[in-house]
């Protein structure tokens, strides 16, 4: 097990599970012939941010679940060993924000009132996109690994991966849970986190205050910022930290429900469809 931890989820590399460290009104685009294949971890906040964007834009995509220990599925990417990685019409694109920009550029509609790419250059949009990655996402890992029990719960998503065999599921569940739990202290120290639940609640309150009367950040129309923040926080859907956050902040829960309804159903293509308990598409 120690050797596997050194190869995969060590305290240093556990960030890989979470990937890399929006405003005018836009309606979702229609599905296109664009081919998108996403290499991901189901509960990675950066991966979920990309999936939420693809769902919003009605862009179909396929996912490849990466084994957190071996990372064999992304062995083709020798220099970039994080997720998400996307193949967009056969071109490799790394990092969640770059993937979103690449897809947005490919889906641009002529005659649109304003483009998503243009909106992402707006100062307030950039502020919230950065906030989602650098302030919100970094708090999620410590909140789902406070103890071994919560860490084990977080890694239960592995049991729902249809492409993993029984032995891979068992090994990842045990080794991954242990590695995540052991890395908790180092990650908290790195990001100066002393009370993870309190700091998560305060961070989410900042977003709730920005949304205000809503229903979304910029009023009646869903924005790229709404979608990004929703994707990040929904990565831990089904886990104790998410349930507690939604119960403590009813306004956040109401906003989340509105965003989910506005985005619509998942555009992920898989056969047969998987009913998931954790992550973006969990109940």
C-alpha positions as CSV (number, residue, x, y, z in Angstrom):
1,X,0.0,0.0,0.0
2,X,2.9,2.4,0.8
3,X,4.3,2.0,-2.7
4,X,0.9,2.7,-4.2
5,X,0.6,5.8,-2.1
6,X,3.9,7.0,-3.3
7,X,2.9,6.5,-6.9
8,X,-0.5,8.1,-6.5
9,X,-2.2,9.8,-3.6
10,X,0.7,11.0,-1.5
11,X,0.4,14.0,0.7
12,X,2.2,16.0,-1.9
13,X,0.2,14.9,-4.9
14,X,-3.3,14.6,-3.3
15,X,-4.1,18.0,-4.8
16,X,-4.3,16.1,-8.1
17,X,-7.8,14.9,-7.0
18,X,-8.9,18.5,-7.0
19,X,-7.2,19.6,-10.2
20,X,-5.6,23.0,-10.8
21,X,-5.9,26.0,-8.8
22,X,-18.9,34.7,-15.0
23,X,-21.3,38.2,-16.5
24,X,-23.9,39.2,-18.9
25,X,-27.0,37.2,-19.8
26,X,-26.4,34.1,-21.8
27,X,-28.8,31.4,-22.9
28,X,-27.6,27.8,-23.3
29,X,-26.5,26.9,-26.8
30,X,-27.8,24.0,-28.7
31,X,-25.9,20.8,-28.9
32,X,-23.2,20.8,-31.6
33,X,-21.1,18.3,-33.4
34,X,-18.2,19.2,-31.2
35,X,-16.5,16.1,-29.6
36,X,-15.5,16.4,-26.0
37,X,-14.0,13.7,-23.9
38,X,-13.2,14.6,-20.3
39,X,-10.6,12.8,-18.1
40,X,-11.7,13.3,-14.6
41,X,-12.3,12.3,-11.0
42,X,-16.1,12.3,-10.3
43,X,-15.8,14.5,-7.2
44,X,-13.0,16.8,-8.4
45,X,-14.4,20.4,-8.1
46,X,-12.6,21.6,-11.2
47,X,-13.9,18.6,-13.2
48,X,-17.4,19.3,-12.0
49,X,-17.0,23.0,-13.0
50,X,-16.3,21.9,-16.5
51,X,-19.2,19.4,-16.5
52,X,-21.6,22.0,-15.2
53,X,-20.6,24.4,-18.1
54,X,-21.0,21.7,-20.7
55,X,-24.4,20.8,-19.3
56,X,-25.4,24.5,-19.4
57,X,-24.3,24.8,-23.0
58,X,-26.1,21.6,-24.0
59,X,-22.8,20.2,-25.2
60,X,-22.6,16.4,-25.1
61,X,-19.5,14.8,-23.6
62,X,-18.0,11.5,-22.5
63,X,-16.0,11.0,-19.3
64,X,-13.1,8.8,-18.6
65,X,-12.6,8.1,-14.9
66,X,-9.0,8.3,-13.9
67,X,-7.6,5.8,-11.3
68,X,-6.3,8.1,-8.5
69,X,-3.5,5.6,-7.6
70,X,-2.1,4.6,-11.0
71,X,-3.4,7.5,-13.2
72,X,-3.0,5.0,-16.1
73,X,-5.8,6.6,-18.1
74,X,-3.8,9.8,-18.5
75,X,-0.4,8.2,-19.2
76,X,-0.5,9.8,-22.7
77,X,-0.1,13.2,-20.9
78,X,3.5,13.0,-19.8
79,X,4.0,16.5,-18.6
80,X,0.6,17.4,-17.3
81,X,-0.6,14.9,-14.7
82,X,-3.6,16.6,-13.2
83,X,-7.3,16.5,-14.0
84,X,-9.3,17.7,-15.7
85,X,-7.9,17.0,-19.1
86,X,-10.1,17.3,-22.2
87,X,-9.9,16.1,-25.7
88,X,-11.8,18.7,-27.7
89,X,-12.2,17.5,-31.3
90,X,-9.0,15.5,-30.7
91,X,-7.0,18.4,-29.3
92,X,-5.7,18.0,-25.7
93,X,-6.7,20.9,-23.5
94,X,-5.5,21.1,-19.8
95,X,-6.9,22.9,-16.9
96,X,-10.6,23.6,-16.2
97,X,-10.6,27.3,-17.3
98,X,-8.8,26.6,-20.5
99,X,-11.2,23.8,-21.3
100,X,-14.2,26.1,-20.8
101,X,-12.6,28.8,-23.0
102,X,-11.8,26.3,-25.7
103,X,-15.4,24.9,-25.7
104,X,-16.9,28.4,-25.5
105,X,-14.8,29.5,-28.5
106,X,-16.1,26.5,-30.5
107,X,-19.7,27.1,-29.6
108,X,-19.8,30.8,-30.3
109,X,-23.0,31.8,-32.1
110,X,-22.9,34.5,-34.7
111,X,-25.1,37.4,-33.8
112,X,-25.1,36.7,-30.1
113,X,-25.6,39.8,-27.9
114,X,-22.4,39.1,-26.2
115,X,-20.1,36.1,-26.1
116,X,-19.1,34.0,-23.1
117,X,-15.5,34.6,-23.9
118,X,-16.0,38.3,-23.8
119,X,-17.8,38.0,-20.5
120,X,-14.9,36.1,-19.0
121,X,-12.6,39.1,-19.6
122,X,-14.8,41.2,-17.4
123,X,-13.2,42.2,-14.1
124,X,-16.0,41.0,-11.9
125,X,-16.3,37.7,-13.7
126,X,-12.6,37.1,-13.4
127,X,-12.9,37.9,-9.7
128,X,-15.5,35.2,-9.1
129,X,-13.8,32.6,-11.3
130,X,-10.6,33.1,-9.4
131,X,-12.5,33.1,-6.1
132,X,-14.1,29.8,-7.0
133,X,-10.7,28.2,-7.6
134,X,-8.5,29.8,-5.1
135,X,-10.8,30.4,-2.1
136,X,-13.8,28.0,-2.4
137,X,-12.3,24.9,-4.0
138,X,-9.3,24.8,-1.7
139,X,-11.6,24.6,1.3
140,X,-13.5,21.5,0.1
141,X,-10.7,18.9,0.5
142,X,-10.1,19.7,4.2
143,X,-13.8,19.7,4.8
144,X,-14.4,16.1,3.5
145,X,-11.2,14.6,5.1
146,X,-11.5,15.9,8.7
147,X,-11.3,12.3,9.9
148,X,-10.9,8.9,8.4
149,X,-14.7,8.3,8.4
150,X,-15.4,11.4,6.3
151,X,-12.4,10.5,4.1
152,X,-13.8,7.0,3.5
153,X,-17.2,8.5,2.7
154,X,-15.6,10.8,0.2
155,X,-13.9,7.9,-1.6
156,X,-17.1,5.9,-1.9
157,X,-17.6,7.5,-5.3
158,X,-15.1,5.0,-6.5
159,X,-17.7,2.2,-5.9
160,X,-19.9,3.8,-8.6
161,X,-17.3,3.9,-11.3
162,X,-18.5,1.3,-13.9
163,X,-15.1,0.9,-15.5
164,X,-13.3,-0.1,-12.4
165,X,-13.1,-3.7,-11.3
166,X,-13.8,-4.9,-7.7
167,X,-10.2,-5.0,-6.7
168,X,-9.5,-1.5,-8.1
169,X,-12.5,-0.2,-6.2
170,X,-11.4,-1.8,-3.0
171,X,-7.8,-0.7,-3.2
172,X,-8.7,2.9,-4.1
173,X,-11.3,3.1,-1.4
174,X,-8.9,2.0,1.3
175,X,-5.6,3.6,0.1
176,X,-7.2,6.7,-1.2
177,X,-9.1,7.3,2.0
178,X,-6.0,6.9,4.1
179,X,-3.9,9.2,1.9
180,X,-6.5,11.9,1.9
181,X,-6.9,11.8,5.6
182,X,-3.2,11.9,6.2
183,X,-2.8,14.8,3.9
184,X,-5.5,16.9,5.7
185,X,-3.1,18.6,8.1
186,X,-0.6,19.5,5.4
187,X,-3.3,21.0,3.2
188,X,-4.7,23.0,6.0
189,X,-1.3,24.4,6.9
190,X,-0.6,25.2,3.2
191,X,-3.8,27.2,2.9
192,X,-3.8,28.6,6.4
193,X,-7.0,26.8,7.4
194,X,-7.6,26.5,11.1
195,X,-11.4,25.8,11.3
196,X,-12.4,24.2,8.0
197,X,-16.2,24.2,8.6
198,X,-16.3,27.8,9.8
199,X,-14.1,29.1,7.0
200,X,-16.2,27.2,4.4
201,X,-19.4,28.7,5.8
202,X,-17.9,32.2,5.8
203,X,-16.6,31.8,2.3
204,X,-20.0,30.6,1.1
205,X,-21.7,33.5,2.9
206,X,-19.6,35.8,0.7
207,X,-21.1,34.3,-2.4
208,X,-24.7,34.4,-1.0
209,X,-24.2,38.1,-0.2
210,X,-23.0,38.8,-3.7
211,X,-26.0,37.1,-5.2
212,X,-28.3,39.1,-2.9
213,X,-31.9,39.0,-4.1
214,X,-30.8,37.2,-7.2
215,X,-32.1,35.0,-8.4
216,X,-28.6,34.8,-9.9
217,X,-25.4,36.8,-9.6
218,X,-26.4,39.3,-12.3
219,X,-30.1,39.2,-11.7
220,X,-32.5,37.1,-13.8
221,X,-30.0,35.5,-16.2
222,X,-27.7,32.7,-15.3
223,X,-24.0,33.6,-15.7
224,X,-20.7,31.9,-16.2
225,X,-19.8,32.8,-12.6
226,X,-23.0,31.1,-11.3
227,X,-22.2,28.0,-13.3
228,X,-18.6,27.8,-12.1
229,X,-19.4,28.3,-8.4
230,X,-22.3,25.8,-8.6
231,X,-20.0,23.2,-10.3
232,X,-17.3,23.6,-7.6
233,X,-19.6,23.3,-4.6
234,X,-21.7,20.5,-6.2
235,X,-18.6,18.3,-6.4
236,X,-19.2,17.3,-2.8
237,X,-22.9,16.8,-3.2
238,X,-24.0,13.8,-1.2
239,X,-21.3,14.2,1.4
240,X,-21.7,15.5,5.0
241,X,-20.0,18.8,4.3
242,X,-22.4,19.7,1.5
243,X,-25.4,18.7,3.5
244,X,-24.3,20.8,6.5
245,X,-23.5,23.8,4.3
246,X,-26.9,23.8,2.6
247,X,-28.7,23.3,5.9
248,X,-26.8,26.2,7.5
249,X,-27.3,28.6,4.5
250,X,-30.9,28.3,3.2
251,X,-30.2,31.1,0.7
252,X,-27.3,29.1,-0.8
253,X,-29.5,26.0,-1.1
254,X,-32.2,28.0,-2.9
255,X,-29.7,29.5,-5.3
256,X,-28.2,26.0,-5.9
257,X,-31.6,24.7,-6.8
258,X,-32.3,27.6,-9.1
259,X,-29.0,27.1,-10.9
260,X,-29.5,23.3,-11.2
261,X,-33.0,23.9,-12.8
262,X,-31.6,26.5,-15.2
263,X,-28.7,24.3,-16.3
264,X,-31.0,21.3,-16.9
265,X,-30.1,17.7,-17.1
266,X,-26.6,16.2,-17.6
267,X,-25.3,16.0,-21.2
268,X,-22.9,13.2,-20.3
269,X,-23.2,10.3,-22.7
270,X,-22.8,6.9,-21.1
271,X,-24.5,3.5,-21.6
272,X,-26.1,2.5,-19.4
273,X,-26.5,5.7,-17.4
274,X,-25.1,5.5,-13.9
275,X,-27.2,6.6,-10.9
276,X,-24.7,8.4,-8.7
277,X,-24.8,9.2,-5.0
278,X,-21.9,11.7,-4.9
279,X,-20.8,14.6,-7.1
280,X,-22.5,16.9,-9.6
281,X,-25.4,14.6,-10.6
282,X,-26.2,13.3,-7.1
283,X,-29.7,13.8,-5.8
